[in-house]
Amino acid sequence: MMATHKVQIDDVVRDATPAEVAQIEARQAEAEAQAEAAEVKAVARQAVLDRLGLTEQEAQLLLGS
């Protein structure tokens, strides 16, 4: 079963057109990909910190960020 998407413009709520559904789903996929990339980056950063024996605060002091 395909999910239905609603669109609201001003006070009018209606079913999304196929083009709008495609756009909504593309944006959702992009957001999920960005969230996954951020998680991968955070895990990799933590792995490097662990390997170097540094805390987040020590890394920030070293990097000046």
Secondary structure, 3 states (H helix, E strand, C coil): CCCCCEEEECCEEEECCHHHHHHHHHHHHHHHHHHHHHHHHHHHHHHHHHHHCCCHHHHHHHHCC
